[in-house]
Amino acid sequence: MELAICVRNLTATELTAAGRFAEDNGFAEIFVPDSARGGALDAQGRLGGRDAFIGFAAMLSATKTIKAT
């Protein structure tokens, strides 16, 4: 069985650390929603949260087996 971790609103540095933790502890993947606040809109109608792709790029460069979803 493969296990995953879901995280929200982490910086690229924090996501990299989470990826290393997951890899070291037998998890298969890290899931990050498209928006750290679940798609909530700010007062100007823009999506809030961090860009998952930026964090994933940092995390995947520092890990060998973790999948990013």
Backbone as a printed PyTorch tensor [residue, N CA C, xyz], in Angstrom:
tensor([[[  0.8320,  -1.1630,   0.0000],
         [  0.0000,   0.0000,   0.0000],
         [  0.8910,   1.2440,   0.0000]],

        [[  0.5480,   2.1990,  -0.8490],
         [  1.2740,   3.4660,  -0.8870],
         [  0.4970,   4.5130,  -0.1090]],

        [[  1.2160,   5.2820,   0.6870],
         [  0.6010,   6.3380,   1.4780],
         [  1.0670,   7.6970,   0.9890]],

        [[  0.2050,   8.6990,   1.1580],
         [  0.5230,  10.0590,   0.7350],
         [  0.3050,  11.0190,   1.8980]],

        [[  0.9220,  12.1810,   1.7860],
         [  0.7340,  13.2670,   2.7420],
         [  0.1230,  14.4360,   1.9780]],

        [[ -0.8920,  15.0670,   2.5780],
         [ -1.4900,  16.2690,   2.0030],
         [ -1.0460,  17.4540,   2.8520]],

        [[ -0.4890,  18.4640,   2.2150],
         [ -0.0450,  19.6650,   2.9250],
         [ -0.6180,  20.8980,   2.2370]],

        [[ -0.7200,  21.9700,   2.9990],
         [ -1.2460,  23.2330,   2.4720],
         [ -0.3830,  24.3970,   2.9280]],

        [[ -0.2820,  25.3750,   2.0720],
         [  0.3140,  26.6770,   2.3920],
         [  1.7430,  26.5770,   2.9450]],

        [[  2.5760,  25.7490,   2.3250],
         [  3.9770,  25.6500,   2.7040],
         [  4.8360,  26.4110,   1.7070]],

        [[  5.9050,  27.0140,   2.1970],
         [  6.8720,  27.6330,   1.2970],
         [  7.6090,  26.5250,   0.5520]],

        [[  8.3560,  26.8730,  -0.4730],
         [  9.1320,  25.8760,  -1.2160],
         [ 10.1240,  25.1770,  -0.2920]],

        [[ 10.7210,  25.9130,   0.6200],
         [ 11.6720,  25.3260,   1.5700],
         [ 10.9700,  24.3390,   2.4950]],

        [[  9.8080,  24.7100,   3.0010],
         [  9.0490,  23.8150,   3.8800],
         [  8.5510,  22.5880,   3.1270]],

        [[  8.1300,  22.7680,   1.8780],
         [  7.6620,  21.6330,   1.0840],
         [  8.8120,  20.6740,   0.7830]],

        [[  9.9960,  21.2070,   0.5470],
         [ 11.1770,  20.3620,   0.3450],
         [ 11.4590,  19.5340,   1.5940]],

        [[ 11.3770,  20.1550,   2.7600],
         [ 11.5830,  19.4260,   4.0170],
         [ 10.5060,  18.3560,   4.2060]],

        [[  9.2670,  18.6820,   3.8640],
         [  8.1860,  17.7010,   3.9660],
         [  8.4220,  16.5280,   3.0090]],

        [[  8.9270,  16.8220,   1.8190],
         [  9.2370,  15.7600,   0.8540],
         [ 10.3300,  14.8330,   1.3600]],

        [[ 11.3540,  15.4140,   1.9550],
         [ 12.4300,  14.5940,   2.5300],
         [ 11.9040,  13.7440,   3.6860]],

        [[ 11.0640,  14.3450,   4.5370],
         [ 10.4540,  13.6080,   5.6440],
         [  9.6290,  12.4460,   5.1010]],

        [[  8.7880,  12.7330,   4.1090],
         [  7.9350,  11.6980,   3.5340],
         [  8.7730,  10.5630,   2.9490]],

        [[  9.7960,  10.9210,   2.2050],
         [ 10.6700,   9.9240,   1.5890],
         [ 11.3800,   9.0780,   2.6590]],

        [[ 11.8730,   9.7230,   3.6930],
         [ 12.5880,   9.0240,   4.7640],
         [ 11.6830,   8.1060,   5.5770]],

        [[ 10.3710,   8.3820,   5.5460],
         [  9.4420,   7.6210,   6.3760],
         [  8.4890,   6.7330,   5.5760]],

        [[  8.8270,   6.4660,   4.3170],
         [  8.1010,   5.4710,   3.5350],
         [  6.8470,   5.9330,   2.8240]],

        [[  6.6030,   7.2360,   2.7700],
         [  5.4490,   7.7260,   2.0290],
         [  5.7750,   7.7530,   0.5400]],

        [[  4.7510,   7.6200,  -0.2990],
         [  4.9530,   7.5520,  -1.7360],
         [  4.7970,   8.8950,  -2.4310]],

        [[  3.9450,   9.7620,  -1.8780],
         [  3.7060,  11.0290,  -2.5650],
         [  3.2640,  12.1270,  -1.6210]],

        [[  3.3480,  13.3430,  -2.1320],
         [  2.8850,  14.5440,  -1.4370],
         [  1.8080,  15.1660,  -2.3230]],

        [[  0.6690,  15.5120,  -1.7210],
         [ -0.4120,  16.1760,  -2.4360],
         [ -0.5180,  17.6040,  -1.9470]],

        [[ -0.5630,  18.5520,  -2.8710],
         [ -0.7470,  19.9650,  -2.5560],
         [ -1.9060,  20.4830,  -3.4020]],

        [[ -2.9720,  20.9720,  -2.7580],
         [ -4.0810,  21.5350,  -3.5350],
         [ -3.6050,  22.7070,  -4.3950]],

        [[ -4.3330,  23.0040,  -5.4580],
         [ -3.9630,  24.1130,  -6.3400],
         [ -3.8790,  25.4270,  -5.5860]],

        [[ -4.6950,  25.6000,  -4.5770],
         [ -4.6630,  26.8140,  -3.7670],
         [ -4.5700,  26.4190,  -2.3070]],

        [[ -3.7500,  27.0990,  -1.5570],
         [ -3.5520,  26.7650,  -0.1490],
         [ -4.8030,  27.0040,   0.6870]],

        [[ -5.7340,  27.7620,   0.1680],
         [ -6.9670,  28.0070,   0.9240],
         [ -8.1540,  27.3260,   0.2570]],

        [[ -7.9170,  26.2650,  -0.4830],
         [ -9.0050,  25.4980,  -1.0630],
         [ -9.7880,  26.2150,  -2.1420]],

        [[ -9.1640,  27.1130,  -2.8630],
         [ -9.8400,  27.8030,  -3.9440],
         [-10.5750,  29.0600,  -3.5150]],

        [[-10.3520,  29.5190,  -2.2840],
         [-11.0200,  30.7250,  -1.8030],
         [-10.5380,  31.9470,  -2.5790]],

        [[-11.4290,  32.8910,  -2.7620],
         [-11.0930,  34.1210,  -3.4840],
         [-10.8400,  35.2530,  -2.5050]],

        [[ -9.8990,  36.1360,  -2.8580],
         [ -9.6650,  37.3080,  -2.0220],
         [-10.6600,  38.4010,  -2.4140]],

        [[-10.5200,  39.5860,  -1.8080],
         [-11.4660,  40.6790,  -2.0420],
         [-11.4880,  41.1450,  -3.4950]],

        [[-10.3890,  40.9420,  -4.2320],
         [-10.3270,  41.3360,  -5.6430],
         [-10.7410,  40.1940,  -6.5780]],

        [[-11.1780,  39.0580,  -6.0380],
         [-11.6180,  37.9430,  -6.8660],
         [-10.4990,  37.0350,  -7.3480]],

        [[ -9.2880,  37.1750,  -6.7740],
         [ -8.1560,  36.3360,  -7.1640],
         [ -8.0570,  35.1260,  -6.2500]],

        [[ -7.5720,  34.0150,  -6.7840],
         [ -7.3540,  32.8350,  -5.9540],
         [ -6.2490,  33.0970,  -4.9530]],

        [[ -6.4380,  32.6440,  -3.7370],
         [ -5.4250,  32.8150,  -2.7030],
         [ -4.5480,  31.5820,  -2.6030]],

        [[ -3.4490,  31.7100,  -1.8840],
         [ -2.5830,  30.5650,  -1.6360],
         [ -1.2890,  30.6320,  -2.4130]],

        [[ -0.5120,  29.5490,  -2.3090],
         [  0.7960,  29.4650,  -2.9550],
         [  0.7100,  28.6220,  -4.2150]],

        [[  1.6140,  28.8500,  -5.1390],
         [  1.6670,  28.0740,  -6.3770],
         [  2.3050,  26.7180,  -6.1000]],

        [[  1.5400,  25.6590,  -6.2660],
         [  2.0280,  24.3070,  -5.9780],
         [  3.2100,  23.9190,  -6.8720]],

        [[  3.2410,  24.3690,  -8.1080],
         [  4.2900,  23.9600,  -9.0460],
         [  5.6740,  24.4740,  -8.6350]],

        [[  5.7360,  25.6640,  -8.0580],
         [  7.0160,  26.2040,  -7.5960],
         [  7.5570,  25.3420,  -6.4630]],

        [[  6.7030,  25.0410,  -5.4940],
         [  7.1150,  24.1820,  -4.3810],
         [  7.5030,  22.7940,  -4.8300]],

        [[  6.7190,  22.2340,  -5.7620],
         [  7.0310,  20.8930,  -6.2680],
         [  8.3860,  20.8640,  -6.9640]],

        [[  8.7080,  21.8950,  -7.7130],
         [ 10.0030,  21.9380,  -8.4020],
         [ 11.1470,  21.8590,  -7.3990]],

        [[ 11.0380,  22.6100,  -6.3200],
         [ 12.0730,  22.5680,  -5.2780],
         [ 12.1050,  21.2090,  -4.6020]],

        [[ 10.9310,  20.6810,  -4.2540],
         [ 10.8640,  19.3960,  -3.5600],
         [ 11.4140,  18.2590,  -4.4140]],

        [[ 11.0140,  18.2190,  -5.6700],
         [ 11.4400,  17.1200,  -6.5380],
         [ 12.9300,  17.1670,  -6.8490]],

        [[ 13.5260,  18.3530,  -6.7940],
         [ 14.9690,  18.4420,  -7.0240],
         [ 15.7640,  17.9040,  -5.8300]],

        [[ 15.1120,  17.7970,  -4.6720],
         [ 15.7990,  17.3610,  -3.4530],
         [ 15.4330,  15.9390,  -3.0190]],

        [[ 14.5280,  15.2910,  -3.7420],
         [ 14.1110,  13.9310,  -3.3830],
         [ 14.3000,  13.0150,  -4.5880]],

        [[ 14.2320,  11.7060,  -4.3360],
         [ 14.4380,  10.7370,  -5.4190],
         [ 13.1990,   9.9090,  -5.7360]],

        [[ 12.3500,   9.6340,  -4.7330],
         [ 11.2410,   8.7000,  -4.9620],
         [  9.8670,   9.2920,  -4.7940]],

        [[  9.7500,  10.4640,  -4.2110],
         [  8.4370,  11.0660,  -3.9230],
         [  7.7740,  11.5210,  -5.2220]],

        [[  6.4680,  11.2460,  -5.3110],
         [  5.6560,  11.7360,  -6.4330],
         [  4.9370,  13.0020,  -5.9620]],

        [[  4.7250,  13.9180,  -6.8630],
         [  4.0260,  15.1660,  -6.5550],
         [  2.6820,  15.1540,  -7.2530]],

        [[  1.6080,  15.3240,  -6.4580],
         [  0.2620,  15.3650,  -7.0430],
         [ -0.5000,  16.5420,  -6.5000]]])
